[in-house]
Amino acid sequence: MAKERPEEKFTTLVHHINVENLALAHMRQNPRKAPGVDRVTKDEYDKQLYPNLARPRGPHAAASLQATASEKNLH
């Protein structure tokens, strides 16, 4: 995308992170690679791919869950 629109400044790609794109990226991974730091292989992760991808993780996960809970209290 940046090559197509070189005049634009791209400051974040977070709007491209969604379950569909994560699933596509996962499917492109080499299945013969070593397991991750959690020792889960690609084959094991595939068995629950969409539930795994939908589960919030990382440093922003708690913030997004908190925002969701706050939004529910407003309505």
Backbone as numpy.savetxt, mean C-alpha at the origin, in Angstrom:
# Nx Ny Nz CAx CAy CAz Cx Cy Cz
4.72 9.21 -15.53 3.90 10.38 -15.53 4.78 11.63 -15.53
5.85 11.64 -14.75 6.72 12.81 -14.69 7.38 13.07 -16.04
7.67 12.02 -16.78 8.28 12.19 -18.11 7.28 12.81 -19.08
6.02 12.48 -18.91 4.97 13.02 -19.78 4.68 14.49 -19.50
4.92 14.93 -18.26 4.61 16.30 -17.87 5.81 16.92 -17.15
6.93 17.12 -17.86 8.16 17.59 -17.22 8.06 18.99 -16.62
7.10 19.80 -17.07 6.96 21.16 -16.55 6.36 21.18 -15.14
5.70 20.09 -14.74 5.07 20.04 -13.43 6.03 19.54 -12.37
5.86 20.04 -11.16 6.63 19.55 -10.02 5.78 18.50 -9.30
6.37 17.37 -9.04 5.67 16.32 -8.32 6.24 16.27 -6.90
5.39 16.49 -5.93 5.85 16.52 -4.55 5.44 15.28 -3.78
4.44 14.57 -4.24 4.01 13.37 -3.54 3.37 12.38 -4.53
3.49 11.13 -4.20 2.87 10.09 -5.01 1.83 9.32 -4.19
1.55 9.80 -3.00 0.67 9.07 -2.10 -0.72 8.82 -2.68
-1.17 9.68 -3.57 -2.50 9.47 -4.17 -2.51 8.27 -5.11
-1.35 7.74 -5.45 -1.28 6.54 -6.30 -1.26 5.26 -5.47
-1.14 5.39 -4.17 -1.07 4.21 -3.30 -2.49 3.79 -2.95
-2.89 2.67 -3.49 -4.20 2.11 -3.20 -4.09 0.59 -3.33
-5.12 -0.10 -2.94 -5.09 -1.56 -2.92 -4.83 -2.13 -4.32
-5.45 -1.54 -5.33 -5.25 -2.04 -6.71 -3.78 -1.95 -7.12
-3.17 -0.79 -6.92 -1.77 -0.61 -7.33 -0.82 -1.45 -6.48
-1.13 -1.60 -5.20 -0.31 -2.46 -4.35 -0.40 -3.92 -4.82
-1.60 -4.36 -5.20 -1.77 -5.73 -5.69 -1.00 -5.94 -6.99
-1.06 -4.98 -7.89 -0.30 -5.08 -9.15 1.19 -5.16 -8.88
1.68 -4.32 -7.99 3.10 -4.34 -7.65 3.49 -5.67 -7.01
2.62 -6.19 -6.16 2.90 -7.48 -5.51 2.97 -8.60 -6.54
2.04 -8.60 -7.49 2.00 -9.66 -8.50 3.23 -9.63 -9.41
3.86 -8.46 -9.54 5.06 -8.34 -10.37 6.32 -8.83 -9.66
6.24 -9.06 -8.37 7.40 -9.49 -7.61 7.81 -10.91 -7.99
9.10 -11.15 -7.97 9.64 -12.47 -8.27 9.28 -13.42 -7.13
8.56 -14.51 -7.42 8.14 -15.43 -6.36 9.29 -16.23 -5.76
10.45 -16.21 -6.40 11.59 -16.98 -5.89 12.49 -16.17 -4.96
12.13 -14.93 -4.68 12.91 -14.10 -3.77 12.78 -14.61 -2.35
13.72 -14.23 -1.52 13.71 -14.62 -0.11 12.49 -14.01 0.59
12.04 -14.64 1.67 10.92 -14.07 2.43 11.30 -12.68 2.97
10.28 -11.92 3.35 10.51 -10.59 3.91 11.02 -10.66 5.34
11.19 -9.53 5.96 11.71 -9.49 7.33 10.76 -10.19 8.30
9.49 -10.30 7.93 8.52 -11.01 8.76 8.50 -12.51 8.46
9.40 -12.93 7.56 9.57 -14.33 7.15 8.35 -14.91 6.43
7.54 -14.05 5.86 6.39 -14.48 5.07 6.82 -14.53 3.61
6.58 -15.66 2.95 6.92 -15.79 1.53 5.83 -15.14 0.68
6.16 -14.90 -0.57 5.18 -14.33 -1.50 3.97 -15.26 -1.63
4.21 -16.56 -1.72 3.11 -17.52 -1.83 2.18 -17.46 -0.62
2.76 -17.34 0.58 1.93 -17.25 1.78 1.13 -15.95 1.79
1.76 -14.85 1.38 1.09 -13.55 1.36 -0.03 -13.54 0.33
0.19 -14.25 -0.79 -0.83 -14.33 -1.86 -2.15 -14.92 -1.36
-2.08 -15.83 -0.40 -3.28 -16.51 0.07 -4.29 -15.53 0.68
-3.82 -14.45 1.26 -4.68 -13.43 1.88 -4.33 -12.05 1.33
-4.05 -11.97 0.03 -3.51 -10.75 -0.56 -4.36 -9.53 -0.26
-5.63 -9.55 -0.62 -6.44 -8.34 -0.46 -6.70 -7.97 1.01
-6.97 -8.92 1.89 -7.05 -8.53 3.31 -5.72 -7.97 3.84
-4.61 -8.55 3.40 -3.30 -8.05 3.83 -3.08 -6.62 3.34
-3.42 -6.35 2.10 -3.21 -5.03 1.53 -4.14 -3.99 2.12
-5.32 -4.39 2.53 -6.30 -3.46 3.07 -6.00 -3.08 4.52
-5.18 -3.89 5.19 -4.86 -3.63 6.59 -3.88 -2.45 6.68
-4.23 -1.40 7.41 -3.32 -0.24 7.53 -2.02 -0.64 8.23
-0.91 -0.11 7.70 0.42 -0.39 8.27 1.28 0.85 8.19
2.39 0.80 8.83 3.37 1.87 8.72 3.10 3.05 9.63
3.94 4.07 9.51 3.85 5.20 10.43 2.56 6.01 10.32
1.89 5.96 9.18 0.67 6.74 9.00 -0.59 5.93 9.30
-0.45 4.65 9.57 -1.62 3.80 9.79 -2.42 4.26 11.00
-1.77 4.52 12.10 -2.48 4.93 13.30 -3.19 6.26 13.07
-2.55 7.18 12.37 -3.16 8.49 12.11 -4.39 8.33 11.23
-4.32 7.46 10.23 -5.48 7.29 9.35 -6.62 6.63 10.09
-6.33 5.70 10.97 -7.39 5.07 11.75 -8.01 6.06 12.73
-7.16 6.89 13.31 -7.65 7.89 14.24 -8.56 8.88 13.52
-8.17 9.30 12.34 -8.99 10.25 11.57 -10.33 9.61 11.23
-10.30 8.36 10.88 -11.55 7.66 10.55 -12.46 7.63 11.75
-11.92 7.32 12.91 -12.73 7.28 14.13 -13.28 8.66 14.45
-12.49 9.68 14.28 -12.94 11.05 14.55 -14.05 11.46 13.59
-13.89 11.08 12.33 -14.92 11.42 11.34 -16.24 10.74 11.69
-16.19 9.52 12.20 -17.41 8.81 12.57 -18.13 9.53 13.70
-17.34 10.10 14.63 -17.96 10.82 15.76 -18.64 12.11 15.33
-18.21 12.67 14.19 -18.78 13.91 13.71 -20.13 13.71 13.03
-20.41 12.51 12.57 -21.63 12.28 11.79 -22.71 11.63 12.61
